[in-house]
Every structure is written in structure tokens, then in C-alpha cells.
Amino acid sequence: MLEVPILGLSPANPVIVGSGLLTDQERNIRRLLGKGAGAVVTKTIHPSPPQGLDERILRLPVGMLNSTTYSKRSVNGWLKTLRSFADDRLPVIASLHADTPGELAMLAKDVETTGCQALELGISCLNEEDGLEDDNPDRVYAYTSEVRSKTALPMSVKLAVGEGLRDRVRAAIAGGADAITLSDTIAGAAVSPTTGRLELNGVFGYSGPGLKPLVLAAIWQLRKSGIALPVMGCGGVSSGRDVADYLSVGASVAQVYTALHTDMYRTLERILAETRDLVGPQAAVPGSTEEAQEAAI
């Protein structure tokens, strides 16, 4: 299958397991890689994750709502795990966030000491207590540039589709991003048929098939506008056809997550087999980071 360089890694295939509850444990990550995932993104590591929140998932006919935030495992525990992955040369991407750009930069610097090869900045999570109402270019630049000032590790900035995406992508590039992950969850809600109230008691992150057309359009528009930075397409991947579609519009790789909540390992193996049948060595790979930065800024 196609080998695609991304974030300094050389995954054996373009199917990457995205960040979430399923990637919060070392055993899961190792087994996902053993089943053939090109790489795995950890659940987002945070130096002081919110405590006492009612964190749940709600399955929908077309995806999933979740009110989860960050890993509750300690930073020190994660550093030990990441060191173990690095010792075994496993393609693991550490997802990171913190309450301020400075804290995130210091966390990234600590992660670099483990030998971890790549980062994903999960700065667009909307499930924090007050939500995320200020995901603007200035905020994206502040987090990205501060992290870049403290580490040379390749990093992707995870953003959500929506208003002002192109400006947020340009801000990430200006801050030193090596790639973009698109898309994080978007605001979603479901009404309980028994109570008439919102499930999970509010508006939380939606992921699933409904995201795919939005992300495909966004990636296509970014490419059309001249932005060539590598993109990890994320949203609604449940088959090899979905992976191939993402590659067709200019994504470098595709992340799968929500679909894995059903028969995780078998689902991954099926997606990999379907991708193997559809994606050949002739598939196009977007330009290098240097070319991307020159074209986008």
C-alpha cells in the first residue's frame, strides 16, 4: 500500500487512528498499530484536565456526540508511555493541549525529551466547560508559534471546519505548523424523545458521516486557494472508499476514529483492506512543507 511521509513519519499506509477515548491506553495503541494502522494519535494530553465533568458519548444513527475532553492520565504517566513507544520506534503522534500557549509549549518540550517523533495540537476542543467561542486566527497563531519556539518536533494543528477556516490555517502556517488536521468535532446536539431536552444536557462535539462532505469541501477549497501544507483529513471515515475520497481532494492521509467504536480492531482491519484495494502507488501526495509555506503565506 501507499507509504505517505507525514510529520517526519513514514506510515506504511494512509490510515491513521485519530485521537479519542480509544487511544487513551497504551495497550489499545499498541494493538491498533499491530493490526496495521499507519500511525496512532494519542488521546489529548493536558497538564490540568477538567475534573468532575459528566463525560459521556451518545451514539446517533449518523455518528456520535461526545462530551469528553482530555485524558485524565497524568503527564508523567504519558511521558513514560511515550518513551516506551519511542524505544520501540512506533509511529505514535502525541496530541497535546493546555490552558495557555506557554503551558502548551512547555508540555511539548517535555514530550520531545521522550523521543516522540510528532505532535498534534488539539487546540480546538469545544467540550471545555465554557466551550470554545474564541477559535480565531490570533489564538491559533499564539498557540502554534509558542510551541514552535520551544520544540523542533513536526506538528499538526487540529482545526474544526467552519467560518474563517482559511485564515486559521494561514495563522497555523505562519506560527510554524508542519501540517493541518481537519476537522475536529463540530457543535452538535440531539433531543431526547422521552424528555424533549437536549441529550448530554447541552451542545457538544459531533463526529461521524455528516462531517465528511464538509471536510472534503474544505480541503478541496484549501487546495484550490494554493495552500499546499500536508492535511490529515478527519471526519466520517468508515471505509476504504472514504480514505480514497480524502486522498482524491488533496489530503495526505486520513484519520479514522468514530467508526472504531464498533468492533474496533475488525473495523480497522476492514478499512485497511478496502483501502489497500483502492489506493495504488500512483496516488498523488501534496507538496513538501517548505513548498506549502511558500504557497500559503
C-alpha positions as CSV (number, residue, x, y, z in Angstrom):
1,M,0.0,0.0,0.0
2,L,1.0,3.6,-0.5
3,E,3.6,4.9,2.0
4,V,3.0,8.5,2.8
5,P,5.5,10.7,4.7
6,I,3.7,12.9,7.3
7,L,5.2,14.8,10.2
8,G,8.5,13.1,9.8
9,L,7.0,9.7,10.0
10,S,6.7,7.2,7.2
11,P,3.4,5.3,7.8
12,A,3.1,2.1,5.8
13,N,-0.4,3.2,4.7
14,P,-2.5,6.4,4.8
15,V,-4.9,5.2,7.5
16,I,-4.2,7.0,10.8
17,V,-6.2,6.3,14.0
18,G,-7.4,9.7,15.4
19,S,-7.3,11.0,19.0
20,G,-10.0,9.9,21.5
21,L,-11.1,7.6,24.2
22,L,-9.9,4.6,22.3
23,T,-6.4,5.9,22.2
24,D,-6.1,6.7,25.9
25,Q,-4.4,3.4,26.8
26,E,-1.0,2.0,25.8
27,R,-2.4,-1.5,25.1
28,N,-5.0,-0.1,22.7
29,I,-2.5,1.9,20.8
30,R,-0.1,-1.0,20.5
31,R,-2.8,-3.3,19.3
32,L,-4.1,-0.8,16.8
33,L,-0.6,-0.5,15.3
34,G,-0.3,-4.3,15.4
35,K,-3.5,-4.5,13.3
36,G,-1.9,-2.3,10.7
37,A,-2.7,1.3,11.4
38,G,-0.3,3.6,9.7
39,A,0.0,5.6,12.9
40,V,-2.0,6.4,16.0
41,V,-2.7,9.8,17.7
42,T,-3.0,9.6,21.5
43,K,-5.9,11.0,23.4
44,T,-5.2,14.6,24.1
45,I,-2.7,15.1,26.9
46,H,-3.4,18.1,29.2
47,P,-1.4,19.2,32.2
48,S,-4.6,20.0,34.2
49,P,-7.6,18.4,32.6
50,P,-11.1,19.4,33.9
51,Q,-12.3,17.3,36.8
52,G,-15.8,16.3,37.8
53,L,-17.3,16.7,34.4
54,D,-20.1,14.3,33.2
55,E,-18.2,12.9,30.2
56,R,-20.2,10.6,28.0
57,I,-20.7,9.5,24.4
58,L,-24.1,9.3,22.7
59,R,-24.4,7.1,19.6
60,L,-26.5,8.6,16.8
61,P,-27.8,7.0,13.6
62,V,-25.3,9.2,11.7
63,G,-22.3,9.3,14.1
64,M,-21.7,10.2,17.7
65,L,-21.9,13.1,20.2
66,N,-19.4,13.2,23.0
67,S,-18.9,15.4,26.0
68,T,-15.4,14.2,26.7
69,T,-12.4,16.5,27.0
70,Y,-8.8,15.4,27.7
71,S,-7.0,12.3,29.0
72,K,-7.2,12.1,32.8
73,R,-3.9,10.2,32.9
74,S,-1.0,12.3,34.4
75,V,1.6,14.0,32.2
76,N,4.3,11.9,33.9
77,G,2.4,8.7,33.1
78,W,2.1,9.8,29.5
79,L,5.8,10.7,29.3
80,K,6.7,7.2,30.4
81,T,4.3,5.7,27.9
82,L,5.6,7.9,25.0
83,R,9.2,6.9,25.9
84,S,8.2,3.3,25.6
85,F,6.7,3.9,22.2
86,A,9.8,5.7,21.1
87,D,12.1,3.0,22.3
88,D,10.1,0.6,20.1
89,R,10.1,3.0,17.1
90,L,6.3,3.0,16.9
91,P,4.6,5.7,14.8
92,V,2.7,7.5,17.6
93,I,1.6,11.1,17.4
94,A,1.1,12.9,20.8
95,S,-2.0,15.0,20.9
96,L,-1.5,18.0,23.3
97,H,-3.3,20.9,24.7
98,A,-3.0,23.3,27.7
99,D,-4.8,26.3,29.1
100,T,-2.3,28.8,27.8
101,P,0.2,28.9,24.9
102,G,3.1,29.0,27.3
103,E,1.9,25.9,29.2
104,L,1.4,24.1,25.9
105,A,4.9,24.9,24.8
106,M,6.4,23.6,28.0
107,L,4.4,20.4,27.6
108,A,5.6,20.0,24.1
109,K,9.2,20.5,25.2
110,D,8.7,17.7,27.9
111,V,7.2,15.4,25.3
112,E,10.2,16.0,23.0
113,T,12.5,14.5,25.7
114,T,10.7,11.1,25.3
115,G,11.8,10.6,21.8
116,C,8.3,11.0,20.5
117,Q,8.5,12.0,16.8
118,A,5.5,14.1,16.2
119,L,2.8,16.3,17.8
120,E,-0.8,17.2,17.1
121,L,-2.1,20.3,18.8
122,G,-5.6,19.7,19.9
123,I,-6.4,23.4,20.4
124,S,-10.0,23.4,19.0
125,C,-11.8,21.2,21.5
126,L,-15.3,22.7,22.2
127,N,-16.2,20.4,25.1
128,E,-14.4,22.5,27.7
129,E,-16.6,24.0,30.4
130,D,-17.1,27.3,28.7
131,G,-17.0,25.9,25.2
132,L,-14.7,27.3,22.5
133,E,-16.0,30.7,21.3
134,D,-12.7,32.3,20.5
135,D,-11.1,29.9,18.0
136,N,-9.8,32.7,15.8
137,P,-6.5,33.2,13.8
138,D,-4.9,35.1,16.6
139,R,-5.5,32.3,19.1
140,V,-4.3,29.7,16.6
141,Y,-1.1,31.7,15.9
142,A,-0.4,32.2,19.6
143,Y,-0.5,28.5,20.5
144,T,1.3,27.3,17.4
145,S,4.1,29.9,17.4
146,E,4.7,29.4,21.2
147,V,5.0,25.7,20.7
148,R,7.3,26.2,17.7
149,S,9.6,28.4,19.8
150,K,10.2,25.6,22.3
151,T,10.4,22.5,20.0
152,A,11.5,21.5,16.6
153,L,9.2,18.4,16.5
154,P,7.0,18.2,13.5
155,M,3.5,19.2,14.4
156,S,0.0,19.3,13.0
157,V,-2.6,21.8,14.2
158,K,-6.1,20.3,14.6
159,L,-8.8,22.7,13.5
160,A,-12.5,22.5,13.0
161,V,-14.3,23.3,9.7
162,G,-16.3,26.4,9.8
163,E,-16.2,30.2,9.5
164,G,-12.7,31.7,8.9
165,L,-11.0,28.3,8.3
166,R,-8.6,29.6,5.6
167,D,-7.4,32.4,7.9
168,R,-7.0,30.0,10.8
169,V,-5.0,27.7,8.5
170,R,-2.8,30.6,7.4
171,A,-2.3,31.5,11.1
172,A,-1.1,28.0,11.9
173,I,1.3,28.0,8.9
174,A,2.7,31.4,10.0
175,G,3.1,30.0,13.5
176,G,5.2,27.1,12.2
177,A,2.8,24.2,11.7
178,D,4.0,21.4,9.5
179,A,0.5,20.0,8.8
180,I,-3.2,20.6,9.5
181,T,-5.6,18.0,10.9
182,L,-9.1,18.8,9.6
183,S,-11.6,18.5,11.2
184,D,-12.0,18.4,14.9
185,T,-15.6,17.8,16.1
186,I,-18.2,20.5,15.4
187,A,-21.0,21.6,17.6
188,G,-23.9,19.2,17.6
189,A,-27.0,18.3,19.7
190,A,-29.7,15.7,19.9
191,V,-33.1,15.9,21.5
192,S,-34.3,13.1,23.9
193,P,-37.6,11.6,22.6
194,T,-38.7,11.0,26.2
195,T,-37.8,14.3,27.9
196,G,-37.7,16.7,25.0
197,R,-34.5,18.1,26.4
198,L,-31.0,18.0,24.9
199,E,-29.2,14.7,25.3
200,L,-26.0,15.1,27.4
201,N,-27.5,18.3,28.7
202,G,-26.1,20.6,26.1
203,V,-24.2,21.1,22.9
204,F,-21.1,19.0,22.4
205,G,-18.8,17.6,19.8
206,Y,-20.3,15.8,16.8
207,S,-18.3,13.3,14.8
208,G,-19.3,10.9,12.1
209,P,-20.5,10.6,8.5
210,G,-22.1,14.0,8.4
211,L,-18.7,15.7,8.7
212,K,-17.2,14.1,5.7
213,P,-18.9,16.3,2.9
214,L,-17.9,19.4,4.9
215,V,-14.3,18.4,5.3
216,L,-13.9,17.2,1.7
217,A,-15.2,20.6,0.5
218,A,-12.9,22.4,2.9
219,I,-9.8,20.5,1.9
220,W,-10.7,21.0,-1.8
221,Q,-11.1,24.7,-1.3
222,L,-7.8,25.0,0.6
223,R,-6.0,23.3,-2.2
224,K,-7.8,25.5,-4.8
225,S,-6.6,28.6,-2.9
226,G,-3.0,27.5,-3.1
227,I,-2.5,26.1,0.4
228,A,-0.3,23.0,-0.1
229,L,0.5,22.2,3.5
230,P,0.0,18.5,4.3
231,V,-3.5,17.8,5.6
232,M,-4.7,14.9,7.7
233,G,-8.3,14.5,6.6
234,C,-10.6,13.6,9.5
235,G,-14.4,13.1,9.7
236,G,-16.7,10.3,8.8
237,V,-14.1,7.7,7.7
238,S,-15.7,4.3,7.9
239,S,-14.5,2.6,4.7
240,G,-11.6,2.4,2.3
241,R,-13.7,4.5,-0.1
242,D,-13.8,7.3,2.5
243,V,-10.0,7.2,2.7
244,A,-9.6,7.3,-1.1
245,D,-12.1,10.2,-1.3
246,Y,-9.9,12.2,1.2
247,L,-6.8,11.5,-0.8
248,S,-8.6,12.5,-4.0
249,V,-9.3,16.0,-2.8
250,G,-5.7,16.6,-1.5
251,A,-5.4,15.1,1.9
252,S,-2.1,13.4,2.6
253,V,-3.6,10.8,4.9
254,A,-7.0,10.1,6.5
255,Q,-7.8,9.7,10.2
256,V,-10.4,7.2,11.4
257,Y,-11.9,7.3,14.8
258,T,-15.7,7.3,15.4
259,A,-16.3,4.1,13.3
260,L,-13.8,2.3,15.5
261,H,-16.3,2.5,18.4
262,T,-18.0,-0.5,16.8
263,D,-15.8,-3.7,16.7
264,M,-12.6,-1.5,16.9
265,Y,-10.0,-3.9,15.6
266,R,-12.2,-5.7,13.0
267,T,-13.4,-2.3,11.7
268,L,-9.8,-1.1,11.3
269,E,-8.8,-4.2,9.5
270,R,-11.7,-3.9,7.1
271,I,-10.9,-0.3,6.4
272,L,-7.3,-1.2,5.8
273,A,-8.2,-4.0,3.4
274,E,-10.6,-1.8,1.4
275,T,-8.0,1.0,1.3
276,R,-5.4,-1.5,0.0
277,D,-7.7,-2.4,-2.8
278,L,-8.5,1.2,-3.8
279,V,-5.2,3.2,-3.2
280,G,-2.3,2.4,-5.5
281,P,1.3,3.7,-5.6
282,Q,0.3,6.3,-8.2
283,A,-1.8,8.3,-5.7
284,A,-0.7,11.9,-5.5
285,V,0.9,13.3,-2.4
286,P,0.7,17.1,-1.7
287,G,3.8,19.1,-1.7
288,S,6.5,19.5,0.9
289,T,6.2,21.7,4.0
290,E,8.6,24.3,2.5
291,E,6.5,24.4,-0.7
292,A,3.3,24.7,1.4
293,Q,4.6,27.6,3.5
294,E,5.8,29.5,0.4
295,A,2.4,29.0,-1.3
296,A,0.3,29.8,1.7
297,I,1.8,32.8,3.2
